[in-house]
Amino acid sequence: MIPYLGRSLLLLALLAQYSNTCLLKNGMSSVYLSAFEDLKPGNVIGTLPFESQTSKETDVELRVVKGNELVDVKPGSHDLILKKTLDRDEGVGKFEAVVECRSSNLDTDFSQLNISVFVTVKDINDNAPVFDSAEYFVDIKEELPTGTIVFTDFEATDNDQPGPNSFVQYTIVAGPHSHFLEIPDPFKPVITIKDRINYEEIKKFSVEIEARDQGEPSLASTVPLHVTIVDVNDLLPRFKHSHYTAKSQKNGVLVFEPEAISAQDGDRLNASLIFSLSGELSEHFAIDNDGSIRSITPNPPQRATFFVTASEREDTERNSTAILSIRLQSSLAFQHNTYSTTISPTTPIGSTVITVVANSENNTPLTYSLLADTNTVSIDEVSGNVVLRKKLEKPETLNVTASDGENVVSTALHLMTANSEESCRSPIKFEKFEYKMTIGKLNVLGVVNATSRTGTKITYILMNMNNDFEIDTNGVVKLLPKARLQCKVCELIVVAKSGTQMAITKINVDNPAFVLHSTTALTLLILIILCLIFTMLAILVCRKFCEKWKTGHRRSSICWLNGTTDTGISITTTTPNTTTSSGMW
């Protein structure tokens, strides 16, 4: 009993000896702690795990002897607290502190120890990506294909430690013009074309580029990208008007309406332009680089319709065409070459059936008169109103004149009864019964022109070969880009229509580029070869036959039988080399 009590007292003495020591739990020689970089000064990083659980914190004295600029021991405790803000992004990823421990029991073997404390600083997502420029600028050519790389000179960096907090993705922020551009790979700073950009529609725009990290929560920043669209030469030259008319000339130069001929580069790149004339009767005129047209023959035509072409000097394939109408006439003229009106038997006497109008460039008063012995109608000398005086019994054609005191012009006036044959005739007439045109470098081939005695609007209709040709409202005949002509001379039928009346003309289009289709040519070649072969065979057969005929020919034996017992008569013929004897058959 006594020995057992002695051993218990010895154990209690030993426990009392070690109860105030600076030993760490589990025989640890160092302490490892971690702290987020956003930990505030004064906050506890961790508690030093001493072995003794019954002793008071005042039984030991703790003092930081290394790293005391960053941490300290909270008085009256074993807690290690932060003294200074940590920033892992500035290089403070970890540090070591040494805590000196002094025990109040100096008789123990471990009354003083130095404890190493290793602190790891954990990163938090406290930095947004930062672009290397406050804004970006780029010039992009118009009409670039989708997927074309147009900008790579940008980048954003994140000061957070490597990992999701610093992993950057790029996007184009949704906006009014964001559909033009895209970043196909969000992890690469590369911008490409997403949609067609036309300089004529937009010349400048801006988009926002976003850089976003992958932290929780994620942080992002944006920067503007200013885009300037660069025009390229993709538009043809453009005339101010599609149709010019010359009714007079001054010092040999034609005066055009509505204004002088001019054209400009469609892209506004100020490309140098040259002018040229083409079409029927155009050889009587010449055009200068400023668009001035003058006659170069002694007697130029007074009426003509042809074309003026504006081409880029450096690329003549880029061109456009306008129509020129030459209508040279005196200063006094009627609005229409002929006038026509239909008078019904029920038309009241004294009513105006038609009005003729003439124009004078000098705006002088005009006097109208009738050059005909008729009592059916009369004309007002001032207004040009034609008034019915008596019932029209049969069609009449009258001459009407207009005079300004110096010049006199005339026109024809057709009066038709409502049931007369004349009223059924077409008031439309083509200038030519048949037109001839030639396919050249331009798609415009020529112009057909029909006139109406009533002055109504005329519609032109192409009746055939609509897949290869077209005709517009001005009678201009054009070759379609998709045309695949299989004719040396193509015949087109054109109808001019006005209301219920119509006229027809034919156009012979010469196609110099026509070549025989390869399949057709091959077929003809095969037929020719076969004909030659059969001809040679025929010649050989004829030659053989002639040779045989010359050397002789066989004749068959003929036998006559008089009875069943008759031996018959045999006729034998010979050839030069063979003797044939024939018996009874």
C-alpha positions as CSV (number, residue, x, y, z in Angstrom):
1,M,0.0,0.0,0.0
2,I,2.8,2.4,0.9
3,P,4.8,1.8,-2.3
4,Y,1.8,2.5,-4.4
5,L,1.1,5.7,-2.5
6,G,4.7,6.8,-3.0
7,R,4.5,6.3,-6.8
8,S,1.3,8.4,-6.9
9,L,2.9,11.3,-5.0
10,L,5.9,11.1,-7.3
11,L,3.6,11.4,-10.4
12,L,1.7,14.4,-8.9
13,A,5.1,16.1,-8.2
14,L,6.2,15.6,-11.8
15,L,2.8,17.0,-13.1
16,A,3.2,19.9,-10.9
17,Q,6.7,20.4,-12.2
18,Y,5.6,20.5,-15.8
19,S,2.3,22.2,-15.4
20,N,3.8,25.7,-16.0
21,T,6.1,24.8,-18.8
22,C,6.2,26.3,-22.4
23,L,5.8,22.9,-24.1
24,L,3.4,22.8,-27.1
25,K,0.8,20.1,-27.5
26,N,1.6,16.8,-29.1
27,G,5.3,17.5,-29.0
28,M,5.0,20.2,-31.7
29,S,8.1,22.3,-32.3
30,S,6.4,24.9,-34.5
31,V,3.0,26.4,-35.1
32,Y,1.5,26.7,-38.6
33,L,-1.3,29.3,-39.1
34,S,-3.1,30.9,-42.1
35,A,-4.8,34.2,-42.6
36,F,-6.7,35.9,-45.5
37,E,-5.1,38.9,-46.8
38,D,-8.1,41.1,-46.0
39,L,-7.7,40.4,-42.2
40,K,-7.8,43.7,-40.3
41,P,-5.2,44.8,-37.7
42,G,-6.2,43.6,-34.2
43,N,-7.9,40.5,-35.5
44,V,-6.7,37.1,-34.1
45,I,-4.7,35.0,-36.5
46,G,-4.6,32.0,-34.2
47,T,-4.0,30.6,-30.7
48,L,-0.7,29.1,-29.5
49,P,-1.5,25.5,-28.4
50,F,0.4,24.9,-25.2
51,E,0.5,21.6,-23.5
52,S,-0.9,22.8,-20.1
53,Q,-4.6,23.1,-20.0
54,T,-5.0,23.9,-16.3
55,S,-2.5,26.7,-16.0
56,K,-3.5,30.3,-16.4
57,E,-2.3,32.5,-19.2
58,T,-0.5,34.6,-16.6
59,D,1.7,31.6,-15.7
60,V,3.7,32.2,-18.9
61,E,5.1,35.3,-20.5
62,L,4.9,35.5,-24.3
63,R,6.8,38.0,-26.4
64,V,7.3,38.2,-30.2
65,V,11.0,38.5,-30.9
66,K,10.8,38.1,-34.7
67,G,8.1,39.4,-37.0
68,N,6.9,41.8,-34.3
69,E,6.3,44.4,-37.0
70,L,3.5,42.2,-38.3
71,V,2.1,40.3,-35.3
72,D,1.9,40.5,-31.5
73,V,0.6,38.4,-28.6
74,K,-2.7,39.7,-27.2
75,P,-2.0,40.5,-23.5
76,G,-3.2,38.0,-21.0
77,S,-3.8,35.3,-23.7
78,H,-2.1,32.9,-26.0
79,D,-3.7,34.6,-29.1
80,L,-1.5,35.8,-31.9
81,I,-3.0,39.0,-33.4
82,L,-2.3,41.0,-36.6
83,K,-0.6,44.4,-36.2
84,K,-0.4,45.4,-39.9
85,T,-2.5,44.9,-43.0
86,L,-1.4,42.0,-45.2
87,D,-1.3,42.2,-49.0
88,R,-0.4,39.0,-50.8
89,D,-0.4,40.8,-54.2
90,E,2.5,43.0,-53.0
91,G,4.6,39.9,-52.2
92,V,3.5,39.1,-48.6
93,G,2.6,35.5,-49.3
94,K,3.9,34.1,-46.1
95,F,6.1,35.1,-43.1
96,E,7.7,33.7,-40.0
97,A,7.3,35.0,-36.4
98,V,9.2,33.8,-33.3
99,V,7.4,33.9,-30.0
100,E,9.5,33.7,-26.8
101,C,7.9,31.9,-24.0
102,R,9.0,32.3,-20.3
103,S,7.4,30.3,-17.6
104,S,6.8,31.6,-14.1
105,N,8.1,28.4,-12.7
106,L,11.8,28.8,-13.1
107,D,12.5,25.3,-11.6
108,T,11.1,23.5,-14.6
109,D,13.3,22.2,-17.4
110,F,11.3,24.1,-20.1
111,S,10.9,27.5,-18.4
112,Q,12.0,29.3,-21.5
113,L,11.4,28.4,-25.2
114,N,11.3,30.1,-28.6
115,I,8.3,29.0,-30.6
116,S,8.4,29.4,-34.4
117,V,5.1,30.4,-36.0
118,F,4.7,30.2,-39.8
119,V,1.8,32.2,-41.2
120,T,0.5,31.6,-44.8
121,V,-1.4,34.6,-46.3
122,K,-4.4,33.5,-48.4
123,D,-5.4,35.4,-51.5
124,I,-8.8,37.0,-51.9
125,N,-10.2,38.5,-55.1
126,D,-9.6,42.1,-54.3
127,N,-8.3,43.3,-57.7
128,A,-10.2,43.8,-60.9
129,P,-8.4,43.2,-64.3
130,V,-6.7,46.4,-65.5
131,F,-6.3,47.2,-69.3
132,D,-2.9,48.4,-70.5
133,S,-4.6,51.5,-72.0
134,A,-7.5,53.8,-71.0
135,E,-9.0,53.5,-74.5
136,Y,-8.1,52.0,-77.9
137,F,-8.4,53.1,-81.5
138,V,-8.5,51.0,-84.7
139,D,-9.1,51.6,-88.4
140,I,-11.1,48.9,-90.2
141,K,-11.7,48.6,-93.9
142,E,-15.3,48.2,-94.9
143,E,-16.8,44.9,-96.3
144,L,-14.2,42.7,-94.7
145,P,-15.3,39.0,-94.5
146,T,-16.7,37.6,-91.3
147,G,-14.0,36.2,-89.0
148,T,-11.3,38.6,-90.2
149,I,-9.0,39.5,-87.3
150,V,-9.0,43.3,-87.0
151,F,-7.5,44.1,-83.5
152,T,-5.2,42.3,-81.1
153,D,-3.3,45.2,-79.5
154,F,-5.0,45.1,-76.1
155,E,-4.6,43.2,-72.9
156,A,-5.7,43.2,-69.3
157,T,-3.8,42.0,-66.2
158,D,-5.1,41.0,-62.7
159,N,-2.8,41.6,-59.7
160,D,-4.3,38.7,-57.8
161,Q,-2.3,35.6,-57.3
162,P,-2.3,33.0,-60.1
163,G,-5.6,31.1,-60.1
164,P,-9.2,31.9,-60.6
165,N,-8.9,35.4,-59.1
166,S,-6.5,36.4,-61.8
167,F,-7.9,34.3,-64.7
168,V,-9.2,36.9,-67.3
169,Q,-11.9,36.5,-69.9
170,Y,-12.7,39.0,-72.7
171,T,-16.0,39.9,-74.2
172,I,-17.6,42.7,-76.3
173,V,-20.2,44.4,-74.1
174,A,-23.7,44.4,-75.7
175,G,-24.5,47.8,-77.2
176,P,-25.8,49.6,-80.4
177,H,-22.8,48.5,-82.5
178,S,-21.6,45.4,-80.7
179,H,-23.0,43.2,-83.6
180,F,-20.2,44.3,-85.9
181,L,-17.4,42.8,-83.8
182,E,-16.8,39.8,-81.6
183,I,-14.1,38.0,-79.5
184,P,-14.4,34.4,-80.7
185,D,-12.2,33.0,-77.9
186,P,-12.9,34.7,-74.6
187,F,-9.4,33.7,-73.2
188,K,-7.5,35.4,-76.1
189,P,-7.4,39.2,-76.7
190,V,-8.4,38.9,-80.4
191,I,-11.3,40.8,-82.1
192,T,-12.7,39.7,-85.4
193,I,-15.5,40.9,-87.8
194,K,-18.9,39.5,-86.9
195,D,-21.2,41.4,-89.3
196,R,-20.9,43.3,-92.6
197,I,-19.7,46.9,-92.2
198,N,-20.6,49.3,-95.0
199,Y,-18.8,52.7,-95.1
200,E,-21.8,54.3,-96.8
201,E,-24.0,53.3,-93.8
202,I,-21.6,54.0,-90.9
203,K,-18.2,55.7,-90.7
204,K,-17.4,55.6,-87.0
205,F,-18.6,53.7,-83.9
206,S,-17.4,52.6,-80.5
207,V,-17.8,49.4,-78.5
208,E,-16.9,48.4,-74.9
209,I,-14.3,45.7,-74.2
210,E,-14.8,43.9,-70.9
211,A,-12.2,41.9,-69.0
212,R,-13.6,39.8,-66.1
213,D,-11.7,37.5,-63.7
214,Q,-13.1,34.2,-62.4
215,G,-13.0,34.9,-58.6
216,E,-16.0,34.7,-56.3
217,P,-17.4,37.2,-56.7
218,S,-15.9,38.1,-60.0
219,L,-14.5,41.5,-60.8
220,A,-14.5,43.2,-64.2
221,S,-13.4,46.4,-65.9
222,T,-14.2,47.9,-69.3
223,V,-12.5,50.1,-71.9
224,P,-13.8,51.8,-75.0
225,L,-12.6,50.7,-78.5
226,H,-13.1,53.5,-81.1
227,V,-13.5,52.2,-84.6
228,T,-13.0,54.3,-87.8
229,I,-14.3,52.7,-91.0
230,V,-12.0,53.1,-94.1
231,D,-13.7,53.4,-97.4
232,V,-12.6,51.0,-100.2
233,N,-13.2,51.3,-103.9
234,D,-16.3,49.1,-104.2
235,L,-18.8,51.6,-105.7
236,L,-19.1,52.6,-109.4
237,P,-18.9,56.2,-110.5
238,R,-22.2,58.0,-110.2
239,F,-23.9,60.5,-112.5
240,K,-26.0,63.2,-110.8
241,H,-28.8,62.3,-113.3
242,S,-29.6,59.2,-115.3
243,H,-31.0,61.1,-118.3
244,Y,-29.7,64.3,-119.9
245,T,-31.4,66.2,-122.7
246,A,-29.9,68.8,-125.0
247,K,-32.3,71.1,-126.8
248,S,-29.9,73.8,-127.7
249,Q,-26.2,74.5,-128.2
250,K,-23.9,77.4,-127.5
251,N,-20.7,78.1,-129.4
252,G,-20.9,74.5,-130.6
253,V,-21.3,73.0,-127.1
254,L,-24.5,71.2,-126.3
255,V,-26.5,72.7,-123.4
256,F,-28.0,69.9,-121.3
257,E,-31.0,69.8,-119.0
258,P,-31.5,69.6,-116.0
259,E,-27.8,70.6,-115.7
260,A,-24.4,70.0,-117.2
261,I,-23.1,66.4,-117.4
262,S,-21.1,65.5,-114.3
263,A,-20.1,62.4,-112.4
264,Q,-18.2,61.5,-109.3
265,D,-16.5,58.5,-107.7
266,G,-19.2,56.5,-105.9
267,D,-16.8,55.9,-103.0
268,R,-15.8,59.5,-102.7
269,L,-12.2,58.5,-103.0
270,N,-11.8,61.2,-105.7
271,A,-10.7,58.7,-108.3
272,S,-10.0,60.3,-111.6
273,L,-12.8,59.8,-114.1
274,I,-12.8,59.8,-117.9
275,F,-15.9,60.1,-120.2
276,S,-16.8,58.4,-123.4
277,L,-19.7,58.3,-125.9
278,S,-21.3,55.2,-127.4
279,G,-24.4,54.2,-129.3
280,E,-26.0,55.1,-132.6
281,L,-25.1,58.6,-134.0
282,S,-22.6,59.2,-131.2
283,E,-19.8,59.4,-133.7
284,H,-21.0,62.9,-134.6
285,F,-20.1,64.2,-131.1
286,A,-17.1,64.3,-128.8
287,I,-16.9,64.7,-125.0
288,D,-14.2,66.5,-122.9
289,N,-13.0,65.4,-119.5
290,D,-15.2,68.0,-117.9
291,G,-18.4,66.5,-119.4
292,S,-18.8,69.1,-122.2
293,I,-20.1,67.6,-125.5
294,R,-19.6,69.3,-128.9
295,S,-20.5,68.3,-132.5
296,I,-17.5,67.3,-134.6
297,T,-19.2,66.8,-138.0
298,P,-20.5,69.5,-140.3
299,N,-24.2,68.5,-140.1
300,P,-24.8,66.8,-136.8
301,P,-28.1,65.1,-136.3
302,Q,-30.8,67.2,-134.7
303,R,-32.4,64.2,-133.0
304,A,-30.4,61.3,-131.5
305,T,-30.2,59.1,-128.4
306,F,-27.0,57.6,-127.2
307,F,-24.9,57.0,-124.1
308,V,-22.2,58.7,-122.0
309,T,-20.0,56.5,-119.8
310,A,-18.0,57.6,-116.8
311,S,-15.1,55.3,-116.1
312,E,-12.3,55.3,-113.5
313,R,-9.1,56.2,-115.2
314,E,-7.1,53.5,-113.4
315,D,-9.8,50.8,-113.8
316,T,-12.0,51.3,-116.8
317,E,-14.1,48.2,-115.9
318,R,-15.6,50.3,-113.0
319,N,-18.0,52.5,-114.9
320,S,-21.6,53.7,-115.1
321,T,-23.8,55.0,-118.0
322,A,-26.3,57.8,-118.5
323,I,-28.7,58.4,-121.4
324,L,-28.2,61.4,-123.7
325,S,-31.1,62.7,-125.8
326,I,-30.3,65.3,-128.5
327,R,-33.4,67.3,-129.4
328,L,-32.1,70.4,-131.2
329,Q,-34.8,72.6,-132.5
330,S,-35.8,76.2,-133.0
331,S,-36.7,78.5,-130.1
332,L,-40.4,77.9,-130.9
333,A,-41.8,74.4,-130.8
334,F,-45.0,72.5,-130.0
335,Q,-45.0,70.2,-127.0
336,H,-46.0,67.3,-129.3
337,N,-45.3,66.5,-132.9
338,T,-48.9,65.5,-133.5
339,Y,-52.2,65.9,-131.6
340,S,-55.2,63.5,-131.8
341,T,-58.6,63.6,-130.3
342,T,-61.8,61.5,-130.6
343,I,-65.1,63.3,-130.9
344,S,-68.3,61.6,-130.0
345,P,-71.6,62.4,-131.7
346,T,-72.9,63.4,-128.3
347,T,-70.1,66.0,-127.7
348,P,-71.8,69.4,-127.2
349,I,-71.2,72.0,-129.8
350,G,-69.0,74.8,-128.4
351,S,-67.0,72.6,-126.1
352,T,-63.2,72.4,-126.1
353,V,-62.1,69.1,-127.6
354,I,-58.4,69.5,-127.2
355,T,-55.8,72.2,-126.4
356,V,-52.5,72.5,-128.4
357,V,-49.6,74.2,-126.7
358,A,-46.3,75.6,-128.1
359,N,-43.3,76.9,-126.1
360,S,-41.1,79.8,-126.8
361,E,-37.7,80.2,-125.1
362,N,-38.2,83.9,-125.1
363,N,-41.6,83.6,-123.4
364,T,-43.1,85.9,-126.1
365,P,-46.9,85.8,-126.7
366,L,-47.9,83.2,-129.3
367,T,-50.7,83.2,-131.9
368,Y,-52.4,80.0,-132.9
369,S,-54.2,79.4,-136.2
370,L,-55.7,76.6,-138.4
371,L,-54.3,76.0,-141.9
372,A,-57.4,74.2,-143.3
373,D,-60.7,74.9,-144.9
374,T,-63.0,73.5,-142.2
375,N,-66.1,74.5,-140.3
376,T,-65.9,71.6,-137.9
377,V,-63.7,73.3,-135.3
378,S,-62.0,76.6,-134.6
379,I,-59.0,77.5,-132.5
380,D,-58.6,80.3,-130.0
381,E,-55.6,82.4,-131.1
382,V,-54.4,83.0,-127.6
383,S,-55.1,79.8,-125.6
384,G,-54.8,77.2,-128.3
385,N,-58.2,75.7,-127.3
386,V,-59.8,73.8,-130.2
387,V,-63.6,74.3,-130.1
388,L,-66.2,72.1,-131.8
389,R,-68.4,74.1,-134.1
390,K,-70.5,71.4,-135.8
391,K,-70.9,67.6,-135.7
392,L,-67.9,65.7,-137.0
393,E,-69.1,63.5,-139.8
394,K,-65.8,62.0,-140.9
395,P,-62.2,62.0,-139.7
396,E,-60.2,65.2,-140.5
397,T,-56.5,66.0,-140.3
398,L,-55.7,69.7,-139.8
399,N,-52.5,71.7,-139.6
400,V,-52.2,74.0,-136.6
401,T,-49.5,76.8,-136.5
402,A,-48.0,78.8,-133.7
403,S,-46.2,82.1,-134.3
404,D,-44.2,84.5,-132.1
405,G,-44.2,87.2,-134.7
406,E,-40.9,86.0,-136.3
407,N,-41.0,82.2,-136.3
408,V,-43.8,79.9,-137.3
409,V,-44.1,76.2,-136.4
410,S,-46.8,73.7,-137.3
411,T,-48.2,70.4,-136.1
412,A,-50.8,68.0,-137.2
413,L,-54.2,67.7,-135.5
414,H,-56.2,64.5,-136.1
415,L,-60.0,64.6,-135.5
416,M,-61.5,61.2,-135.3
417,T,-65.1,60.1,-134.8
418,A,-65.8,57.7,-132.0
419,N,-66.7,54.9,-134.4
420,S,-64.3,55.6,-137.2
421,E,-61.6,53.2,-138.3
422,E,-59.0,55.8,-137.4
423,S,-59.9,55.7,-133.7
424,C,-59.1,52.0,-133.7
425,R,-55.6,52.5,-135.0
426,S,-52.8,52.4,-132.6
427,P,-51.6,55.9,-131.6
428,I,-48.2,54.4,-130.7
429,K,-45.4,54.2,-133.3
430,F,-41.8,53.1,-133.0
431,E,-39.2,55.4,-134.6
432,K,-37.8,52.3,-136.5
433,F,-39.5,49.2,-137.7
434,E,-36.4,47.2,-136.9
435,Y,-33.4,48.1,-134.7
436,K,-29.8,46.7,-134.9
437,M,-27.6,46.5,-131.8
438,T,-24.2,45.0,-131.0
439,I,-23.0,43.4,-127.7
440,G,-19.8,45.1,-126.5
441,K,-18.0,45.8,-123.3
442,L,-21.0,47.6,-121.7
443,N,-24.1,45.9,-120.6
444,V,-26.2,48.7,-122.3
445,L,-26.9,47.8,-125.9
446,G,-29.1,50.7,-127.1
447,V,-32.4,52.5,-127.0
448,V,-35.8,51.9,-128.7
449,N,-38.1,54.8,-128.8
450,A,-41.9,54.9,-129.4
451,T,-44.1,58.0,-129.5
452,S,-47.8,58.5,-128.8
453,R,-49.9,61.0,-130.6
454,T,-51.8,61.6,-127.4
455,G,-48.6,62.1,-125.4
456,T,-49.5,59.4,-122.8
457,K,-46.9,57.4,-121.0
458,I,-45.5,54.4,-122.8
459,T,-44.5,51.1,-121.2
460,Y,-41.9,48.9,-122.9
461,I,-42.2,45.1,-122.6
462,L,-39.6,42.5,-123.7
463,M,-41.6,39.5,-125.1
464,N,-38.7,36.9,-125.3
465,M,-35.2,36.1,-124.0
466,N,-36.0,37.6,-120.6
467,N,-33.3,35.5,-119.0
468,D,-30.6,37.2,-121.1
469,F,-31.9,40.7,-121.8
470,E,-34.1,43.4,-120.2
471,I,-35.6,46.7,-121.1
472,D,-36.4,49.6,-118.7
473,T,-39.0,52.3,-118.7
474,N,-36.9,54.5,-120.9
475,G,-36.6,51.9,-123.6
476,V,-33.0,51.1,-122.8
477,V,-32.0,47.6,-123.7
478,K,-29.5,45.9,-121.5
479,L,-27.7,42.6,-121.4
480,L,-28.1,40.8,-118.0
481,P,-25.0,39.7,-116.1
482,K,-26.2,36.1,-116.0
483,A,-26.8,35.9,-119.8
484,R,-25.7,32.7,-121.5
485,L,-26.3,33.5,-125.2
486,Q,-26.4,30.7,-127.7
487,C,-27.1,32.8,-130.8
488,K,-24.9,34.6,-133.3
489,V,-27.7,37.1,-134.0
490,C,-30.4,37.3,-131.3
491,E,-33.8,38.5,-132.3
492,L,-35.8,40.4,-129.6
493,I,-39.4,41.4,-129.8
494,V,-40.4,44.6,-127.9
495,V,-43.9,45.8,-127.3
496,A,-44.7,49.5,-126.6
497,K,-48.0,49.8,-124.7
498,S,-50.1,52.7,-123.7
499,G,-53.5,51.8,-122.3
500,T,-55.1,49.4,-124.7
501,Q,-52.9,50.5,-127.6
502,M,-49.6,48.9,-128.6
503,A,-46.9,48.7,-131.2
504,I,-44.3,46.1,-131.9
505,T,-40.7,46.3,-133.1
506,K,-37.8,43.8,-133.6
507,I,-34.2,44.1,-132.4
508,N,-31.4,42.2,-134.0
509,V,-28.6,41.9,-131.5
510,D,-25.3,40.9,-133.0
511,N,-23.2,38.7,-130.7
512,P,-19.5,38.8,-131.8
513,A,-18.5,36.6,-128.9
514,F,-20.6,33.7,-130.1
515,V,-18.8,30.4,-130.4
516,L,-20.1,27.0,-131.1
517,H,-20.9,25.0,-128.0
518,S,-18.2,22.4,-127.2
519,T,-20.7,19.6,-127.2
520,T,-22.2,20.6,-130.6
521,A,-18.7,21.0,-132.0
522,L,-17.7,17.5,-130.8
523,T,-20.8,16.0,-132.3
524,L,-20.1,17.6,-135.7
525,L,-16.5,16.4,-135.6
526,I,-17.6,12.9,-134.9
527,L,-20.1,13.0,-137.8
528,I,-17.4,14.3,-140.1
529,I,-15.0,11.6,-139.1
530,L,-17.7,8.9,-139.6
531,C,-18.5,10.3,-143.0
532,L,-14.8,10.1,-144.0
533,I,-14.6,6.5,-142.8
534,F,-17.7,5.5,-144.7
535,T,-16.4,7.3,-147.8
536,M,-13.1,5.4,-147.6
537,L,-14.9,2.1,-147.1
538,A,-17.1,2.8,-150.1
539,I,-14.0,3.7,-152.3
540,L,-12.3,0.4,-151.2
541,V,-15.4,-1.7,-152.0
542,C,-15.8,0.0,-155.4
543,R,-12.1,-0.6,-156.3
544,K,-12.4,-4.3,-155.4
545,F,-15.5,-4.7,-157.4
546,C,-13.9,-3.0,-160.4
547,E,-10.9,-5.3,-160.2
548,K,-13.1,-8.4,-160.2
549,W,-15.1,-7.1,-163.1
550,K,-12.0,-6.5,-165.1
551,T,-10.6,-10.0,-164.5
552,G,-13.8,-11.8,-165.4
553,H,-16.9,-13.1,-163.8
554,R,-18.6,-16.5,-163.3
555,R,-21.8,-17.5,-164.9
556,S,-24.0,-20.1,-163.6
557,S,-24.6,-23.5,-165.4
558,I,-28.1,-23.8,-167.1
559,C,-29.7,-27.1,-167.6
560,W,-32.8,-28.1,-169.5
561,L,-34.6,-31.3,-168.6
562,N,-36.9,-32.9,-171.1
563,G,-38.0,-35.8,-168.9
564,T,-37.3,-37.7,-165.8
565,T,-34.9,-40.0,-167.7
566,D,-33.1,-37.2,-169.5
567,T,-29.6,-36.6,-168.5
568,G,-29.8,-33.0,-169.4
569,I,-27.7,-30.5,-171.3
570,S,-24.9,-28.8,-169.5
571,I,-23.3,-25.4,-170.5
572,T,-19.9,-24.9,-169.0
573,T,-18.1,-21.5,-168.8
574,T,-14.5,-21.0,-167.9
575,T,-12.5,-18.3,-166.2
576,P,-8.8,-17.7,-166.8
577,N,-7.7,-19.9,-164.0
578,T,-10.6,-22.3,-163.4
579,T,-12.6,-24.8,-165.6
580,T,-16.0,-25.6,-164.3
581,S,-18.2,-28.4,-165.6
582,S,-21.7,-28.6,-164.5
583,G,-23.8,-31.8,-164.6
584,M,-27.5,-32.1,-164.2
585,W,-29.0,-30.2,-161.3
